[in-house]
């Protein structure tokens, strides 16, 4: 379930955690005295784990399906999350690509995606996601191989709009022009194939034949070297919502040439979108409201944790926050924490990102990650650090730096920062204004979809005018130049809905393949469109956010 940001998050946190999680002063609002919250890294602390990149909730949205009752202009007045700005959905993948290229590939950092890579739940969304991950993390160098990535299944990855497994005809209509409904069984199969295809997972590829068995597991023979060291799955065709995939990843540093090796560090990435009963739209049975895991998955996690050495540090990660899990899943998490001294749980789903305090047998911490699409757009890195005093105390520092876009683009760090040029930002009254849909009130989803299609056609028109094409392997039907594409857009703006959607599919493929006269501007344009759309959707209009530093104002309005 998509949710807007409700709270601010500390920009960069270094947290000291005691290995045996306990609480001298238990409560839901305060940490025990064995915890410290620090702005700076402890003196002389050295890394005792690899750094990983955490991203979540980028929610690639299939834009060209049929009308849905939940996506009408009237519905979005009642449920503000029913529709996003078209530029946010269309250009949003560019943000994920930029994050991966700048923080994973260049920093040689493995990626853990905490779920909701998709939105509607269509196979085409998943194919596009895998394409983005593969291309963004590719290096083209034998000595610098692609970074591995894994993901925790989210509710939007395998249920219609992240909520329900019912209404297959509605789901099929929603995925029209975008593949088939990505039910949980199909998601597990496709994701397992994506793992097998990764260059880093040669052991998995050699051990698991394709197609895989409905139920299976694999463990690496090189657990000290591989990132993905174990995976277990179950594909249930009769009850797809019971399907699951759970993974174990290695965050350990390689042993030093001399001196004492740091403790091994592992993370269990469990599947919180596994349900005993079919999720439906009722709040108590909705995949967007509650997460779960069943006994077969819990038994796998138990086996992996019990096999580890006593000094191994273990983390738990999933898509749903602890507070949303059904009671049985919460009890399993609590049991793992107590018996295996698990100090931190990582989650996503809320889109607001924060350090959460949970209260069960004691007070303990959860790090919740915000969205890579909805405002404020964010991602984090995660690593563990320790110095001699902390080691003697049985504690270590969790370093999880928070990055927000576009704030980070103004920082002095040496990344390729996008630049916005005059004329790129749509203004109120323009045909492609980001949040014009918020002023419409029609209860008819077909009329809503037609209006949204007009906005997206107008957004393509602006982009082609400002970012001309140098060459392309294929023009959209009935065109052979930018001028012809622009003329065709004007014609299609007056056409029936199906013709609009069919041409938008062609424009989508065209923009992915074409080489612009200025490729950097083409990339920057896409990024800023997604950012502006995300920001103004959150603010309900084109206005400054609370943390905007500069606002250009007129000396006087003068005569209009």
Secondary structure, DSSP 8 states (H G I E B T S, - for coil): ------S---SEEEEEEESS---SS--SS---TT-EEESS--TT-EE-S--EEEE----B---SS---TTSSHHHHHHSTTS---HHHHHHHHHHHHHHIIIIIITTT-EEEE-S--BSS-BHHHHHHHHHHHHHHH---BTTB----EEE---GGGTSBTTTBS--HHHHHHHTTTS-SB--HHHHHHHHHHHHHHSGGGHHHHHHS-SS--SEEEEE-S-TTT-SEEEEEEE--SSSGGG-EEEEEEE------SSS-----EEEEE--SB--SS---SSGGG-TTT-BB--HHHHHHHHHHHHHS-TT-EEEEE-SS-GGGB-HHHHHHHHHHHHHHT--EEEEEEEES-EEEEEESSSEEEEEEEE-SSSSSEEEEEEEEEE-HHHHHHTEEEEEEEEEEETGGGGSSS-S------TT-S--TTSTT-TTGGGG-----HHHHHHHHHHHHHHHHHHHHHHS-EEE-S---TT-SSHHHHHHHHHHHTTS-HHHHHHHHHHHHHHHHH-EESSHHHHHHHHHHHHHHHHHHHHHTSS---TT-------S-----
